[in-house]
Amino acid sequence: MEHQQQDPTLSPIQQALHDYKAGHGLFNEQMPEIADKYDAFTEACFREGTLTKKEKQLIALGIGIYAQDEYCIIYHTKGCLDQGCSQEEILEAVAVTGAFGGGAAMSQAFTLVEQCLTELDQQAH
């Protein structure tokens, strides 16, 4: 697979979002049948239902933190903000994740989630 080019005009958070979207697009080209089914599945999972889209993004963020998946942490922190989550709601979800994931989960909160909140919340306003 071709190495992703770093764009010096993008922050690390924006670069990660860019790389994720580029990788997703490449996979869609290479495996369209699987990608289409996966995309349809995840779209169905994140649709408004008994749980709101906001609640689903908070759950996804917690799972991403617990799994130590930096792309998911960035993507779902953005998703939380896009769905109107306050910083307090996000940090409360992070704290619950820390109750299960301990120091490894909390280290993501102290670093990557805080970085996302600072950068992405400023862009939203």
SULFEN-V522962 format. One record per residue. N is the residue number from 1. RES is the residue in three letters. PSI is psi in degrees with one decimal (none if undefined). OMEGA is omega as a letter, one per 20 degrees, with the letter a starting at -180 (none if undefined). NEAR is the number of other C-alpha atoms within 12 Angstrom. Layout:
# SULFEN-V522962
n;res;psi;omega;near
N;RES;PSI;OMEGA;NEAR
N;RES;PSI;OMEGA;NEAR
This chain:
# SULFEN-V522962
n;res;psi;omega;near
1;MET;141.9;a;7
2;GLU;137.8;r;8
3;HIS;136.0;r;8
4;GLN;133.7;r;15
5;GLN;134.9;r;14
6;GLN;134.3;r;16
7;ASP;112.2;a;15
8;PRO;-13.3;r;9
9;THR;-10.0;a;11
10;LEU;142.6;r;15
11;SER;165.1;r;18
12;PRO;-35.7;r;21
13;ILE;-49.0;r;32
14;GLN;-36.9;r;24
15;GLN;-41.9;r;22
16;ALA;-42.6;r;27
17;LEU;-41.3;r;28
18;HIS;-47.0;a;23
19;ASP;-40.4;r;26
20;TYR;-48.1;a;22
21;LYS;-39.5;r;18
22;ALA;-43.7;r;18
23;GLY;-39.7;r;23
24;HIS;-44.1;r;21
25;GLY;-42.4;r;17
26;LEU;-43.9;r;17
27;PHE;-39.6;r;19
28;ASN;-38.7;r;18
29;GLU;-40.8;a;14
30;GLN;-35.2;a;14
31;MET;62.7;a;16
32;PRO;-38.3;a;16
33;GLU;-45.6;r;13
34;ILE;-44.7;a;15
35;ALA;-42.7;r;20
36;ASP;-42.2;a;18
37;LYS;-41.5;r;14
38;TYR;-46.0;a;17
39;ASP;-42.4;r;19
40;ALA;-41.5;r;15
41;PHE;-49.8;a;13
42;THR;-35.8;r;15
43;GLU;-41.9;r;16
44;ALA;-40.5;a;14
45;CYS;-34.4;a;20
46;PHE;4.0;r;25
47;ARG;153.6;r;18
48;GLU;134.5;r;15
49;GLY;-142.9;r;13
50;THR;-40.0;r;11
51;LEU;143.6;r;14
52;THR;163.3;r;18
53;LYS;-37.3;r;25
54;LYS;-47.7;r;29
55;GLU;-39.0;r;29
56;LYS;-37.1;r;29
57;GLN;-38.5;r;36
58;LEU;-40.7;r;40
59;ILE;-46.7;a;30
60;ALA;-38.9;r;32
61;LEU;-46.3;r;44
62;GLY;-42.1;r;40
63;ILE;-41.4;r;28
64;GLY;-41.3;r;31
65;ILE;-47.3;a;42
66;TYR;-37.6;r;30
67;ALA;-5.1;a;21
68;GLN;37.5;a;26
69;ASP;100.6;a;23
70;GLU;-38.9;r;31
71;TYR;-43.9;r;32
72;CYS;-37.3;r;32
73;ILE;-47.2;r;39
74;ILE;-49.7;a;40
75;TYR;-43.5;a;34
76;HIS;-22.3;r;38
77;THR;-44.5;r;47
78;LYS;-43.1;r;39
79;GLY;-40.5;r;31
80;CYS;-47.9;r;39
81;LEU;-41.5;r;34
82;ASP;-30.8;r;24
83;GLN;5.9;r;25
84;GLY;14.4;r;22
85;CYS;140.4;r;28
86;SER;163.8;r;22
87;GLN;-38.9;a;27
88;GLU;-41.0;r;16
89;GLU;-42.4;r;24
90;ILE;-46.3;a;38
91;LEU;-31.5;r;29
92;GLU;-40.9;r;21
93;ALA;-38.8;r;35
94;VAL;-41.4;a;41
95;ALA;-41.4;r;28
96;VAL;-41.4;r;23
97;THR;-39.5;r;30
98;GLY;-29.6;r;27
99;ALA;-29.6;r;17
100;PHE;-38.5;a;18
101;GLY;-4.8;r;22
102;GLY;-145.8;a;19
103;GLY;-36.3;a;18
104;ALA;-41.9;r;23
105;ALA;-43.1;a;32
106;MET;-31.5;r;27
107;SER;-33.7;r;22
108;GLN;-36.0;r;35
109;ALA;-42.6;a;36
110;PHE;-24.5;a;20
111;THR;-77.7;a;20
112;LEU;-44.7;r;34
113;VAL;-44.1;r;41
114;GLU;-42.5;r;25
115;GLN;-43.7;r;25
116;CYS;-46.0;a;38
117;LEU;-44.0;a;34
118;THR;-50.1;a;22
119;GLU;-50.9;a;22
120;LEU;-34.5;r;28
121;ASP;-34.7;r;24
122;GLN;-37.7;r;13
123;GLN;-29.0;a;14
124;ALA;-22.0;a;18
125;HIS;none;none;11
